[in-house]
Amino acid sequence: MAQDTIAAEIEFWQSVKNTKDSTELEAYLKSYPKGKFAPLARLRLKKLAVGIFLTTSGASTKRQPGQTFRECPDCPAMIIIPSGSFMMGSPKSEKKRHEDEGPQSRVTIEKPFAVGKFEVTRGEFAAFVKATGHQTKGGCRTWTGGKWETQPDKSWRSPGFAQDDNHPVTCVNWQDAGAYAKWLSGKTGKTYRLPSEAEWEYAARAGTKGPFSFKGKISASKANYDAIETYDGSAKGQYRAKTVPVDSFDPNPFGLYNVHGNVSEWTGDCWNDSYRKMPVKTKQTGAAWTAGNCNSRVVRGGSWYYDPRVLRSAFRSRLTTDNRYNGYGFRLARTL
């Protein structure tokens, strides 16, 4: 049996040792965390994280879709998303859809871009606050068990439940998220920003067309949400009532974690109550829709608090830009 296990590990390693897909290396380490090749796998993951791939001549190769990179120790890990097109919104046949999810529109993501592999973490946000002195005064709206209430003593440091630095930052408003992106852009010399609503849905769907980007029914083993509630025959499960680490559960086909649940995520778009007047530029490039009710911005993905219908890829909601909730956070995009 031991020899069979060793042979299986060697075969696995041979299949992934030259990969430029971090998820394949992560799969090897998940299967063999103390394996013979685990140190090499971790070293290659570090190289992938900073986008360094060397040819035999020593020349760096161009980043490609699917690759992961990190441009500084405190920078979020980013994944390159390929260009392409998709049907944005939900079909009328999708269960529990809302009218603001339509009409479905063909949207083209004109160029590859990068998006956060994970939601921005509390540790990453803390580095920004330490460097800039950014203030988040005013408290945070937290769920008390019966209603949302603004509690002056709550903040991203203390959102009302236990977190560590690998949990998503919460209690951040749209301006906080924008300030973080601006700081990161200045730090790296690259253009970091909030994803457009179209980019967010395209990356979340990752080529899928159903309500969720994973196969089968939604469950508490696939996402963090109020699993006491069900969707389309799903089984009831645990309601955790708090965030979980950003690398929890399996990633979607593009390698993104927690696009369904954990925290709802800010986007760059102003709120519009349907896609009927979607700008041509958005349809042709995936650019943010920056006309409409810009005091409210589109929020995507659902959170630990919401029932499963809110976690659907097409579900969209709005929140005024100055509001901070302990169920809301963000992930970044980067222009390449």
Secondary structure, DSSP 4 states (H G I P E B T S, - for coil): -HHHHHHHHHHHHHHHTT-S-HHHHHHHHHH-TT-TTHHHHHHHHHHHHBT--B-TTSPBPPP-TT-EE-SSTTSPPEEEEPPEEEEES--TTSTT--GGG-S-EEEEE-S-EEEESSPPBHHHHHHHHHHH-----S-EEEE-SSSEEEETT-BTTB-SS---TTSBP-S--HHHHHHHHHHHHHHHSSEEEPPPHHHHHHHHHTT--SSSSSSSS--TTT-BSBTTS-STTPPP--B--S---TT-S---TTS-S-SSBSSEEEEEEEE-SSSTT--HHHHHH------SEEEEEEEES--TTS-GGGGSTT-EEEEETT--BTTEE---EEE-
